[in-house]
Amino acid sequence: MSDLDALELDDLDGHSIDELADYLDAGMQPPDPTIDGSPACQNALAAILRVRHASLGSLEAAARDEAPADESWIGGVLANISLESRSGRDVPLRAQSESERPVMTEGAIRSLIRRTGDGVPGVLVARCRLEGDVTELAAPIRVVVEVAIMSGPSIVATADLVRTGVAQALAEQTDLVVESIDVVVRDLLEPQPDADDPHTDTDTDTDIDIDTEGTR
């Protein structure tokens, strides 16, 4: 979590990930205008909620044997949320008239990618980045999305869903010229146990043999 200590205050308009988590736990009451009015904080709050929802059951199951690794992994995800929530560079959009100079912030695009990836069942985005000169309209851009995927379903098929969803979201909401979208599987999450099924076996095995460092 040392990365968070160094980055949060500048990245999240004076707030830390811990403060945002506490704000969520309090039901966002009383309202804090410095959080509610900050796009960076709002992006981070939404991402924290998705991390909590996706990781709760799987991390509880895995923590029995690998608690230190899990804490480190989640800490890395939160650090990336802190970084990616920054406004970053201005990304131009196509103007409808000569007087217009429409832009979209790089942070908003990264949050769009993260939100889209997290929306695929069984997926948690660990990190995303844009490679290329996003400040130049029509410059080719490479998108890299690093994810954790719930073990069990086809990893390749799930990665394809992430790739397709991100491509569609970027095409609909930005004017980026996306040359490629690489989905890199960095980790496997344990399936969340079904609390209503007394026969659920939380010690799930998988026969998947795949290079999780290089799925494209």
N, C-alpha and C positions, 0 to 999 in steps of 0.2 A: 504493500500500500504506500510505499515511499514515493512512488511516481505520482500518486494523487496529491500528496502533501505539496509537491513542487508545482503542480499544474492547476489545481482546481480554482484557486482564488482568481487567477487571471482569466481562466477559461469560462467560468460560470458567473460572470458579473459580480464577483465578490463573495460568492457562496461556495460551499464545499459539497461533495457528494454526500457526506454524513449529514450535513444540514438539510439537504434535499430529502434524504431518506427519513429523517426525523419529521420533516414537514408532511410527508406522505402518511407516516404513522399517526400523526395528529389529525388526519382527515383534511389537511390543508386549512386548518382553522387555528387561530384567527388568520384571515387572509394577509398575505405579505405581498404588497405591491411590487417589491423589488424582485420577487420570484415570479409572481403571476404576470408581470409585464416584461419578463426577459425571455426572448425566443430561445436562447441557449439553455436556460433553466427548464423551460417547458419541454424542449427536446430531450433533455437529460431525465426529467421526471418520467416521461413516457417510456423511455428506454429502461429505466430502473424497474418500472412496473412489469415490463415484458420479461426482464431477467428473472424477477421474483416468480412470476407465474410459470415460466418455462423450467426453471431450475429447482423449484422447491422439492418436488417428490424425488426427482432423480438424484439430487445432491444428498438428500437425507439417506437414500439407499446406499449411495457410494461412500458416504462419510464414515461408515462403519470401518472401512479398510483404508481409505485414502483421504482423510480429512485435510491434512496439510496441502496436498496437491489441489483439492477442490477449492480451498480458500484462496490459494494463489491464482487459480484459473479465474475465479469470479472477480478477484481483485484486478486482474488484467482486463477483463471485460469492462469493469467500471472505469478504469483508467482510460480505456479507449473511448468510452462514452464521453468522458470529460474532454478529451482532445477533440473528438469529432463534433461536439456541440458548439465549438467556436465558430464564429462567422466565417473566418478564413477569407479567401479571395472572392471578388465579385465575378460571377459567371454571366456573361452577356446572353440576353435573349434576343430573338429577332424583333426588330422594331416595326411597328405598323405605320409610322410616319417619320419624316426626317428629324423632327424635334424630339423624338422619344429616345431614351437610353435605358431601356429596361434591363434589370439584372436580377439574378437570384444568387444568394450567398452559397458558398461551397458547403458551409455547415448545414444549410437546409437540404442540400442535395444528399449529403452523407446521411442525414437523418431519414430522408426519404428511402434511401437504399436499405438502411438498417430496419426501418419499419416494415418495408416490403418483405425482406428476408425473414424477419421474426414472424410475419404473418403466415408463412408456410408451416403447416403442421409438423411438429417434431424438429423444428430448426430454431437455433439461437445464434444470432450473428455475434461473433467475437470482435470483428474488426472489419472496416471497409475503407478503401482508399481510391482516389482518382489519380491516375498517372497520365501526364500530358499537360499541355498548356490550356487549362480551362478558361483562362482570361481571353483567349482568342476564339472568336466565333468560327465554327466549322473546323477547328483543329481536331484531329483524331485523338480520342481519349480511350484509355484502357481502364476498366473497372475491375478491382480485385475485392472479392467478398470472402472473408474467412469465417467459417461457421462451425458449430457443433451440431451434430445430428443424432436424433434418438436412434439407438441401435434397434435393429429389427427390420424395418422397411428397407427397400432397395436404396442404398446410399446414392448410387448414380442417378436413379430416377428422381430422388428428392433434390439432389443438386441441380438437376435440369429444371425442376420447378422453380427453384430460387433464381436461376439464370433467366428463365422466361419471364418471371414476375418482375425482376429488376429491369430487364430490357423494356418491358411494356410501360412501367412506371416512368422511366427516364424519357421514353419516346413521347409519352402523354404530357409530361409536366416540365420538360426542359427542351432545349434546342441543342444539346450535346450530340456530337457525331461519335457514337460509341463504336470503336473498332473491334473490341472484344470484351467479354465479361468472363472472368475466371472465378470459379467457385472452388475454394480450397477447404477441404474438410480437415479441421485441426483436432477434433476430439469427438468421441462418442458419448452420448448421455445415456444413463440407465433409464429404461422405461419406467414411468411413474406407476406404482402399484395401485390397483383398484381396491379402494377401501371397502367396497361393498361385496367383494368376492373373497370369501374365506379361503379359497383354494389358490389365490394368486401367489405365484412364486416370485419374490423380489430378487432372487439370485439368478438373473436371466443370463443364459449363455447365447452366444451367436456364432454362426459358422462363417460369417463374412470375413473374407481375406482380401483386404484392399489396402493400397498405399494411401493412407489418409493425408499424407503431406502433399499429394500431387493430383487429386481429383480435379478434372477440368470438365 
